[in-house]
């Protein structure tokens, strides 16, 4: 008998823990081999992303769930997946920064409040959580293994691409009466959207929160850069004093 999915239950917490532990473990493996396993690990994540995407289509087709409202790659997680796959195949700054902000600002929300009804080993549970977890894990691997990171200009570029996504999703929603990007209504399962005002007022609030999230996600790099500048300045002053 299938057991209902429990938000923040044991299985959910294990998946979230593995999402962060696995890429860090693979970073350690890559360092232990002096970088010789980097390409294999990147293509492992690529295969995982492609595999879960195909498995999702197979599952939804088999169960009669596939329709115009979910078959197009028009969710922000889909765009994050595409950007990440590009960055995994050939490290690319713009592709990485799109994956970084979209994954940690959007996909992470899907991992925290997944749209699944039953727990493991329900295929929907496996495909959804594995797919979302792989996106976040892949980004973390590129940060710690490939030393990729966002820069101040990244915020401007990602904001522009995000508005382009919203415009495209909104156009698709208007033409076909679907709900990509949740621009027509809130999700029908528990999410952070439940804390926001009703449609259409949650849309400008979401835009504002998205911009704030981008600044928050860049904050660690800002602090790191400032600390390095301070240390460099202190080192220069010491050398001059000598």
Secondary structure as UniProt FT lines:
FT   TURN            7..8
FT   HELIX           10..32
FT   TURN            33..37
FT   HELIX           38..62
FT   TURN            63..64
FT   HELIX           68..71
FT   HELIX           76..89
FT   HELIX           93..102
FT   HELIX           103..107
FT   HELIX           108..112
FT   TURN            120..121
FT   HELIX           123..145
FT   HELIX           152..176
FT   HELIX           180..182
FT   HELIX           192..195
FT   TURN            199..200
FT   HELIX           201..241
//
